[in-house]
Amino acid sequence: MLGPDQYHLTKIAEEAAEVSQRALKAMQFGFGETQPGEAEDNLQRLVGEYQDLVITFENMASYFEGLDITISDAQREKRLAKMQKFLELSQRLGQVDDGVAV
């Protein structure tokens, strides 16, 4: 039997997998593609999965008194700089073009 901590970790992993799956669908079929029978396109569905992940993580964090999960400007800048560094490396290696993301 799972305790509340294992339950929340399982749900976070599940939601993270759904974000990953939706990102892969958008990569394969494009942001604007809508699956038959679905109302939302891949971009809208990706955002929805991201929101589910954030809500699930926030819910888990609420069990830990005093846990601050806010993202500071410094953390954001550090992460964005790291992403930019690896984007530029990928571009130099010819794996990513220099075009604008859509």
LINQUI-V814205 format. One record per residue. N is the residue number from 1. RES is the residue in three letters. OMEGA is omega in radians with two decimals (NA if undefined). D_CENTER is the distance of its C-alpha to the mean C-alpha in Angstrom with 1 decimal. Layout:
N|RES|OMEGA|D_CENTER  N|RES|OMEGA|D_CENTER
This chain:
1|MET|3.14|28.8  2|LEU|2.94|25.5  3|GLY|-3.14|25.7  4|PRO|3.14|23.4  5|ASP|3.11|21.4  6|GLN|3.10|21.0  7|TYR|-3.12|20.1  8|HIS|3.10|17.3  9|LEU|3.09|16.0  10|THR|-3.14|16.3  11|LYS|3.09|14.4  12|ILE|3.12|11.4  13|ALA|3.13|11.6  14|GLU|-3.13|12.1  15|GLU|3.10|9.2  16|ALA|3.09|6.9  17|ALA|3.12|9.2  18|GLU|3.04|9.0  19|VAL|3.14|5.4  20|SER|-3.14|6.9  21|GLN|-3.12|10.1  22|ARG|3.08|9.3  23|ALA|3.11|8.0  24|LEU|3.08|11.2  25|LYS|3.13|13.2  26|ALA|3.12|12.5  27|MET|-3.09|13.5  28|GLN|-2.99|16.5  29|PHE|-3.13|17.7  30|GLY|-3.13|16.4  31|PHE|-3.00|14.5  32|GLY|-3.12|17.8  33|GLU|3.08|18.8  34|THR|3.13|19.4  35|GLN|3.08|20.3  36|PRO|3.13|23.8  37|GLY|3.13|24.1  38|GLU|3.13|20.8  39|ALA|-3.04|21.0  40|GLU|3.07|17.5  41|ASP|-3.06|16.4  42|ASN|3.11|13.3  43|LEU|3.13|11.8  44|GLN|-3.14|12.7  45|ARG|3.07|11.5  46|LEU|3.11|7.9  47|VAL|3.12|8.2  48|GLY|3.11|10.0  49|GLU|3.07|7.7  50|TYR|3.14|5.2  51|GLN|3.09|8.7  52|ASP|3.13|9.9  53|LEU|-3.14|7.7  54|VAL|3.14|8.9  55|ILE|3.13|12.2  56|THR|3.12|12.6  57|PHE|3.11|12.0  58|GLU|3.13|14.4  59|ASN|3.09|16.8  60|MET|-3.10|17.0  61|ALA|-3.13|17.6  62|SER|3.10|20.4  63|TYR|-3.11|22.4  64|PHE|-3.10|22.7  65|GLU|3.09|25.2  66|GLY|3.13|24.6  67|LEU|-3.13|21.1  68|ASP|-3.13|19.5  69|ILE|3.10|15.7  70|THR|-3.12|16.0  71|ILE|-3.13|14.8  72|SER|3.07|17.9  73|ASP|3.14|18.7  74|ALA|3.10|19.7  75|GLN|3.14|16.5  76|ARG|-3.13|14.6  77|GLU|3.13|17.4  78|LYS|-3.13|17.4  79|ARG|-3.13|13.7  80|LEU|3.09|14.3  81|ALA|3.11|17.6  82|LYS|3.11|16.3  83|MET|3.13|13.9  84|GLN|3.12|17.0  85|LYS|-3.10|19.2  86|PHE|3.01|17.5  87|LEU|3.14|17.2  88|GLU|3.08|20.9  89|LEU|3.12|21.7  90|SER|3.10|20.1  91|GLN|3.12|22.1  92|ARG|-3.14|25.3  93|LEU|3.11|24.9  94|GLY|-3.12|24.8  95|GLN|3.13|21.5  96|VAL|3.13|19.9  97|ASP|-3.09|22.2  98|ASP|-3.10|22.9  99|GLY|-3.14|22.1  100|VAL|3.11|20.0  101|ALA|3.11|16.6  102|VAL|NA|16.8
